[in-house]
Amino acid sequence: MPPRPPPPPWALTVLQTIAALAAVWVTVALDQLLRGLVGAAMGIAWRGITLDAAHGWVPVVVQGPGTPATIGGVALVALAGAAAAPLLALGLASASTAFRGSGWLRGFALAWLVVAFLWLPTALAAAAVPSGAGPVAELYQRLGEPQAGRRAALALGLVLLGLVAGPLSGAAIGVGRSWMRADGVEFRRRLVRVVAGWPGLVATGALLGLMGWARTPWLAPWPLAVLAALHLRTR
């Protein structure tokens, strides 16, 4: 039987976009679960998890009043998910490669890598705009300076985006080279846009919306910055 031909680029983009949206939901669920567990360990009552119908039926932890006594505790509660998601995504990607997982598993592992590693840069960008929201904005509010450090947060978010875009583009090439040509810079950049760039753009927009971070139109260019970073960092 002749080998099955690879799907066309538009189909890959659609499939990877669906995988990226699923990865957003998984990452949000992980973030909320860890927020509840870490908060409970620090004395904040955990009253369960509910599904938020207004934001795509994503899980939302319900906690009692109170905050950790130290800024380090606040940071741990707010950023536990941001720290755990990349580790779990890397574990899944490594396992799918080592055990030669099926195409759908490798595609989802790539999508989760993109979402997990873009989480923190996006949270920094969300804290850099007026009326910022998200875990980094929570830290500023805990310090009593909700508008302080906005430029520093944006600069750090852009630097972090540039740093993670290179490894993400490399992972996209590693996964997608069995589906599309990758024997030149332009071909590799096209491959990265197809399997990671456009799905990452949609996923980042969904992340901003589902988490309630996009309270201002100033964040509208951020998903485009994600696409541009993946394109420019592809070698």
C-alpha positions as CSV (number, residue, x, y, z in Angstrom):
1,M,0.0,0.0,0.0
2,P,1.5,3.4,-1.0
3,P,2.2,5.8,1.9
4,R,-0.7,8.2,2.7
5,P,0.0,11.7,1.3
6,P,0.5,14.5,3.9
7,P,-2.5,16.8,4.5
8,P,-2.5,20.1,2.7
9,P,-1.1,23.1,4.7
10,W,-4.6,24.7,5.4
11,A,-5.7,21.4,6.9
12,L,-2.7,21.2,9.1
13,T,-3.3,24.8,10.3
14,V,-7.0,23.9,11.1
15,L,-6.0,20.7,13.0
16,Q,-3.2,22.4,14.9
17,T,-5.5,25.4,15.8
18,I,-8.0,22.9,17.2
19,A,-5.2,21.3,19.2
20,A,-4.0,24.6,20.4
21,L,-7.5,25.6,21.6
22,A,-7.7,22.3,23.5
23,A,-4.3,23.0,24.9
24,V,-5.5,26.4,26.1
25,W,-8.4,24.7,28.0
26,V,-6.0,22.1,29.5
27,T,-3.5,24.8,30.6
28,V,-6.3,27.0,32.1
29,A,-7.6,23.9,34.0
30,L,-4.1,23.1,35.3
31,D,-3.5,26.7,36.4
32,Q,-6.8,26.8,38.3
33,L,-6.2,23.4,39.9
34,L,-2.7,24.4,41.1
35,R,-4.0,27.8,42.3
36,G,-6.5,26.0,44.4
37,L,-4.1,23.5,45.8
38,V,-1.3,25.9,46.5
39,G,-3.7,28.4,48.0
40,A,-5.2,25.7,50.3
41,A,-1.7,24.8,51.4
42,M,-1.3,28.5,52.4
43,G,-4.5,28.7,54.3
44,I,-6.9,30.0,51.7
45,A,-10.1,27.9,51.7
46,W,-10.7,26.0,48.6
47,R,-14.4,25.8,47.9
48,G,-14.3,23.8,44.7
49,I,-14.0,24.3,40.9
50,T,-16.8,25.6,38.7
51,L,-17.2,25.9,34.9
52,D,-17.4,29.5,33.7
53,A,-20.1,29.5,31.0
54,A,-19.3,33.1,30.1
55,H,-15.7,32.3,29.1
56,G,-15.8,29.1,27.1
57,W,-16.7,26.8,30.0
58,V,-13.2,26.9,31.4
59,P,-12.6,25.7,35.0
60,V,-12.4,28.4,37.6
61,V,-11.3,27.7,41.2
62,V,-13.5,29.1,43.9
63,Q,-11.5,30.3,46.9
64,G,-12.4,31.8,50.2
65,P,-11.2,35.3,51.3
66,G,-7.7,36.1,52.2
67,T,-4.2,36.1,50.6
68,P,-0.9,34.7,51.5
69,A,1.0,36.7,54.1
70,T,4.1,37.3,51.9
71,I,4.6,38.5,48.3
72,G,6.5,35.2,47.7
73,G,3.3,33.3,48.6
74,V,1.2,35.4,46.3
75,A,3.7,34.8,43.5
76,L,3.6,31.0,44.2
77,V,-0.2,30.9,44.0
78,A,-0.4,33.1,41.0
79,L,2.4,31.5,38.9
80,A,2.3,27.9,39.9
81,G,0.4,27.0,36.7
82,A,2.8,29.1,34.6
83,A,5.7,27.1,36.0
84,A,4.1,23.6,35.8
85,A,2.6,23.8,32.3
86,P,5.9,24.0,30.4
87,L,7.4,21.1,32.3
88,L,4.3,18.9,31.6
89,A,4.2,20.0,28.0
90,L,7.9,19.1,27.6
91,G,7.3,15.8,29.2
92,L,4.5,15.0,26.8
93,A,6.5,16.2,23.8
94,S,9.6,14.1,24.8
95,A,7.4,11.0,25.4
96,S,5.6,11.3,22.1
97,T,9.0,11.6,20.3
98,A,10.7,8.8,22.2
99,F,7.9,6.3,21.8
100,R,7.1,7.5,18.2
101,G,3.6,8.6,19.0
102,S,0.9,9.0,16.4
103,G,0.6,12.2,14.4
104,W,-2.3,13.6,16.4
105,L,-0.4,13.1,19.7
106,R,2.7,14.8,18.4
107,G,0.5,17.6,17.0
108,F,-1.2,18.1,20.4
109,A,2.2,18.0,22.2
110,L,3.5,20.7,19.9
111,A,0.3,22.8,20.4
112,W,0.7,22.5,24.2
113,L,4.3,23.5,24.0
114,V,3.3,26.7,22.2
115,V,0.5,27.5,24.7
116,A,2.5,26.6,27.8
117,F,5.6,28.6,26.8
118,L,3.6,31.6,25.7
119,W,1.6,31.7,28.9
120,L,4.1,33.8,31.0
121,P,5.0,36.3,28.2
122,T,1.3,36.8,27.6
123,A,0.7,37.4,31.3
124,L,3.5,40.0,31.4
125,A,2.0,41.7,28.4
126,A,-1.5,41.7,30.1
127,A,0.1,43.4,33.1
128,A,1.7,46.1,31.0
129,V,-1.5,47.8,29.7
130,P,-3.9,50.1,31.6
131,S,-6.3,48.2,33.8
132,G,-4.0,45.2,33.5
133,A,-5.2,41.7,34.6
134,G,-3.6,38.3,35.1
135,P,-1.2,36.8,37.6
136,V,1.6,39.4,37.1
137,A,-0.9,42.2,37.6
138,E,-2.0,40.5,40.8
139,L,1.5,40.8,42.1
140,Y,1.6,44.5,41.4
141,Q,-1.8,45.0,43.1
142,R,-0.5,43.0,46.1
143,L,2.5,45.4,46.3
144,G,0.1,48.3,46.3
145,E,1.4,49.6,43.0
146,P,-1.1,48.3,40.3
147,Q,0.3,50.6,37.6
148,A,3.9,50.4,38.5
149,G,6.4,48.7,36.3
150,R,4.2,48.5,33.2
151,R,7.1,49.3,30.8
152,A,9.3,46.8,32.6
153,A,6.7,44.1,32.3
154,L,6.2,44.8,28.6
155,A,9.9,44.8,28.0
156,L,10.4,41.5,29.9
157,G,7.4,40.0,28.1
158,L,8.9,40.8,24.7
159,V,12.4,39.5,25.8
160,L,10.8,36.3,27.1
161,L,8.8,36.0,23.9
162,G,11.9,36.3,21.8
163,L,13.7,33.7,23.9
164,V,11.0,31.0,23.8
165,A,10.1,31.6,20.1
166,G,13.4,30.0,18.9
167,P,13.0,26.7,20.7
168,L,9.3,26.6,19.8
169,S,10.1,27.1,16.1
170,G,12.6,24.3,16.3
171,A,10.1,22.0,17.9
172,A,7.6,22.9,15.2
173,I,10.1,22.0,12.5
174,G,10.9,18.8,14.2
175,V,7.2,17.8,14.3
176,G,6.1,19.2,11.0
177,R,9.0,18.1,8.7
178,S,7.2,14.8,8.1
179,W,4.2,16.7,6.8
180,M,5.8,19.6,4.8
181,R,9.1,20.4,3.2
182,A,11.7,22.0,5.5
183,D,14.9,22.1,3.3
184,G,15.4,25.9,3.3
185,V,14.8,28.9,5.5
186,E,11.6,30.0,3.6
187,F,10.2,26.5,3.7
188,R,10.9,26.2,7.4
189,R,9.3,29.5,8.1
190,R,6.3,28.5,6.2
191,L,6.1,25.2,8.1
192,V,6.4,27.1,11.4
193,R,3.6,29.5,10.4
194,V,1.4,26.6,9.4
195,V,1.8,24.3,12.4
196,A,2.7,26.8,15.2
197,G,2.4,30.4,14.1
198,W,-1.3,30.8,13.1
199,P,-2.4,28.3,15.8
200,G,-0.4,30.2,18.3
201,L,-1.9,33.5,17.3
202,V,-5.5,32.1,17.7
203,A,-4.5,30.3,21.0
204,T,-3.0,33.5,22.4
205,G,-6.1,35.5,21.6
206,A,-8.3,32.8,23.2
207,L,-6.0,32.8,26.3
208,L,-6.5,36.5,26.7
209,G,-10.2,36.2,26.3
210,L,-10.8,33.1,28.4
211,M,-8.7,34.3,31.3
212,G,-10.3,37.8,31.2
213,W,-6.9,39.4,30.7
214,A,-8.0,41.3,27.6
215,R,-9.8,44.3,29.2
216,T,-8.4,46.8,26.7
217,P,-7.8,47.0,23.0
218,W,-4.1,47.7,23.7
219,L,-3.5,43.9,23.8
220,A,-4.9,43.3,20.3
221,P,-1.3,43.4,18.7
222,W,0.1,40.8,21.1
223,P,-1.1,37.7,19.1
224,L,0.5,39.3,16.0
225,A,3.7,39.8,18.0
226,V,3.7,36.0,18.8
227,L,3.3,35.2,15.1
228,A,6.1,37.6,14.2
229,A,8.5,36.2,16.8
230,L,8.0,32.6,15.6
231,H,8.6,33.7,12.0
232,L,11.8,35.8,12.8
233,R,13.3,33.2,15.1
234,T,13.0,30.4,12.6
235,R,16.4,29.5,11.3
